[in-house]
Amino acid sequence: MPEGFIAIRRLKPVSILLLVMLSAFLGACSGPPENGPLEVKWDRDACERCRMVLSDRNHSAQVRYQPEDKKRSQVLMFDDIGCALLWLEDKPWRDDPKTEIWVNDHRTGKWIDARTATYVQGQITPMEYGLGAQSEAAADGLDFAAAKQHIFDIEERFNAHSTHLVDKLREQAEQRREINQSENKGQNEQ
């Protein structure tokens, strides 16, 4: 028999029990990492801002921050980089260097640092901000500051995600009625 096996057999049952309990205790105390993104439970975790379920593995975001009254950092999940940056805007830890922002690479789904990423426009994203992140530079790509400005411009222009959905649908229905009426009026005059 191997030498290590013989040594374990010589231990008393109480000693083995203590070793198992110590291992379990140390494993339980480790907790989640204190930096970097966490594993997402796709189609179960919800966006902190809009409450939509995270299902797009190429356009999600995470924010890790250190609350003033806590010893450990907290991580929040977002379905779109737009939701993350809009949510973060009025938080006291927004500019804290310890605050981490992670976003999926739109091509691979790999988590990358949102502040150093390049953002390409024209993507189909969960909240329609249209930005895909990537770690490599792109000829027409936006840096973090320009991407943030793009998101705030869209939000201001369309007020897309602060209007109640029913009101938005009513507004769209009224616009369709007006278009149809003007088209019908033009056809009747011919």
C-alpha positions as CSV (number, residue, x, y, z in Angstrom):
1,M,0.0,0.0,0.0
2,P,1.1,3.6,-0.6
3,E,2.8,5.1,2.4
4,G,0.3,8.0,2.7
5,F,-2.6,5.6,2.8
6,I,-1.1,3.7,5.8
7,A,-0.5,7.0,7.6
8,I,-4.2,8.0,7.2
9,R,-5.4,4.5,8.4
10,R,-3.4,5.0,11.6
11,L,-5.3,8.2,12.4
12,K,-8.1,7.9,14.9
13,P,-11.7,8.5,13.7
14,V,-11.9,11.7,15.8
15,S,-8.8,13.1,14.1
16,I,-10.2,12.3,10.7
17,L,-13.5,14.0,11.6
18,L,-11.6,17.1,12.8
19,L,-9.7,17.2,9.5
20,V,-12.9,17.0,7.5
21,M,-14.6,19.7,9.6
22,L,-11.6,22.0,9.3
23,S,-11.5,21.5,5.5
24,A,-15.2,22.3,5.2
25,F,-14.9,25.3,7.5
26,L,-12.0,26.8,5.5
27,G,-13.8,26.2,2.2
28,A,-17.0,27.9,3.5
29,C,-15.1,30.9,4.8
30,S,-13.4,31.7,1.5
31,G,-16.5,33.3,-0.1
32,P,-16.6,34.9,-3.5
33,P,-13.5,36.7,-4.8
34,E,-12.9,40.3,-3.9
35,N,-12.3,41.4,-7.5
36,G,-13.3,40.5,-11.0
37,P,-16.7,39.5,-12.3
38,L,-18.9,36.8,-10.8
39,E,-20.4,33.8,-12.6
40,V,-23.8,34.8,-14.0
41,K,-26.8,32.5,-13.6
42,W,-28.1,33.1,-17.1
43,D,-31.8,33.4,-17.5
44,R,-32.1,33.7,-13.7
45,D,-30.1,36.7,-12.5
46,A,-31.9,40.0,-13.0
47,C,-30.6,43.4,-14.0
48,E,-30.3,45.7,-11.0
49,R,-31.7,48.7,-13.0
50,C,-34.5,47.4,-15.2
51,R,-35.1,44.0,-13.6
52,M,-34.9,42.1,-16.9
53,V,-33.4,38.7,-16.7
54,L,-29.8,38.5,-18.0
55,S,-29.9,36.3,-21.1
56,D,-27.6,38.0,-23.7
57,R,-24.2,36.5,-23.0
58,N,-22.4,39.0,-25.2
59,H,-23.8,42.4,-23.9
60,S,-24.2,42.0,-20.1
61,A,-22.3,44.0,-17.5
62,Q,-21.3,43.8,-13.8
63,V,-20.4,46.5,-11.3
64,R,-18.3,45.6,-8.3
65,Y,-18.2,48.3,-5.6
66,Q,-17.3,48.7,-2.0
67,P,-20.2,50.0,0.2
68,E,-19.0,52.3,2.9
69,D,-20.7,50.2,5.7
70,K,-19.6,46.8,4.5
71,K,-16.3,44.9,4.8
72,R,-16.7,43.0,1.5
73,S,-17.4,44.3,-2.0
74,Q,-20.7,43.7,-3.7
75,V,-21.4,42.8,-7.3
76,L,-24.5,43.8,-9.2
77,M,-25.5,42.5,-12.6
78,F,-26.9,44.4,-15.6
79,D,-28.4,43.2,-18.9
80,D,-26.7,46.0,-20.9
81,I,-23.7,48.4,-20.3
82,G,-26.3,51.2,-20.6
83,C,-28.2,50.1,-17.6
84,A,-24.9,49.7,-15.6
85,L,-23.7,53.2,-16.4
86,L,-27.1,54.9,-15.9
87,W,-27.5,53.1,-12.5
88,L,-23.9,54.0,-11.4
89,E,-24.2,57.7,-12.3
90,D,-25.6,58.9,-9.0
91,K,-23.7,56.5,-6.7
92,P,-21.0,57.9,-4.4
93,W,-18.5,55.1,-5.4
94,R,-18.9,55.9,-9.2
95,D,-15.4,57.4,-9.5
96,D,-13.8,55.3,-6.8
97,P,-10.8,53.5,-8.3
98,K,-11.8,50.3,-6.4
99,T,-15.1,50.2,-8.3
100,E,-14.9,47.7,-11.2
101,I,-17.0,47.7,-14.3
102,W,-17.0,44.5,-16.4
103,V,-18.7,43.9,-19.7
104,N,-18.9,40.9,-22.1
105,D,-16.9,41.0,-25.3
106,H,-19.6,41.1,-27.9
107,R,-17.8,38.4,-30.0
108,T,-16.7,35.9,-27.4
109,G,-18.8,36.6,-24.3
110,K,-15.6,36.8,-22.2
111,W,-15.6,39.4,-19.4
112,I,-13.4,42.4,-20.0
113,D,-12.7,45.7,-18.2
114,A,-15.4,48.1,-19.3
115,R,-13.1,51.2,-18.8
116,T,-10.4,49.9,-21.2
117,A,-12.8,48.3,-23.7
118,T,-13.5,49.7,-27.2
119,Y,-17.2,50.0,-28.0
120,V,-18.5,49.4,-31.5
121,Q,-21.9,50.7,-32.5
122,G,-24.7,49.0,-34.4
123,Q,-25.1,46.0,-32.1
124,I,-28.5,44.6,-31.2
125,T,-28.4,44.9,-27.4
126,P,-31.0,44.1,-24.7
127,M,-31.8,47.8,-23.9
128,E,-31.1,49.1,-27.4
129,Y,-28.1,51.3,-26.6
130,G,-26.4,49.4,-29.5
131,L,-22.9,49.1,-28.1
132,G,-20.8,46.0,-28.2
133,A,-17.5,45.9,-26.2
134,Q,-14.3,44.4,-27.3
135,S,-10.7,44.4,-26.0
136,E,-9.1,45.3,-29.3
137,A,-9.2,48.8,-30.8
138,A,-11.6,49.4,-33.8
139,A,-11.3,52.2,-36.4
140,D,-14.7,53.6,-35.6
141,G,-14.8,52.4,-32.0
142,L,-15.6,54.5,-29.0
143,D,-13.6,54.7,-25.8
144,F,-15.3,54.4,-22.4
145,A,-16.0,58.1,-22.0
146,A,-17.5,58.4,-25.6
147,A,-19.6,55.2,-25.0
148,K,-20.9,56.6,-21.8
149,Q,-21.8,59.9,-23.5
150,H,-23.5,57.9,-26.3
151,I,-25.7,56.1,-23.7
152,F,-26.6,59.3,-21.9
153,D,-27.5,61.0,-25.2
154,I,-29.8,58.1,-26.2
155,E,-31.4,58.1,-22.8
156,E,-32.0,61.9,-22.9
157,R,-33.2,61.9,-26.5
158,F,-35.6,59.0,-26.3
159,N,-36.1,58.8,-22.5
160,A,-36.4,55.2,-23.6
161,H,-36.3,53.4,-20.3
162,S,-37.8,55.7,-17.7
163,T,-41.3,55.9,-19.3
164,H,-43.8,53.4,-18.2
165,L,-44.2,50.6,-20.8
166,V,-48.0,51.1,-21.1
167,D,-47.6,54.8,-21.8
168,K,-44.9,54.1,-24.3
169,L,-47.2,51.6,-26.1
170,R,-50.1,54.1,-26.2
171,E,-47.8,56.7,-27.6
172,Q,-46.6,54.4,-30.3
173,A,-50.2,53.3,-31.1
174,E,-51.2,57.0,-31.5
175,Q,-48.3,57.7,-33.8
176,R,-49.3,54.7,-35.9
177,R,-52.9,56.0,-36.1
178,E,-51.6,59.4,-37.2
179,I,-49.4,57.9,-39.9
180,N,-52.2,55.7,-41.2
181,Q,-54.6,58.6,-41.3
182,S,-52.2,60.8,-43.3
183,E,-51.5,57.9,-45.7
184,N,-55.3,57.3,-46.1
185,K,-55.9,61.0,-46.6
186,G,-53.2,61.1,-49.3
187,Q,-54.7,58.1,-51.1
188,N,-58.2,59.5,-51.0
189,E,-57.0,62.8,-52.6
190,Q,-55.6,60.9,-55.6
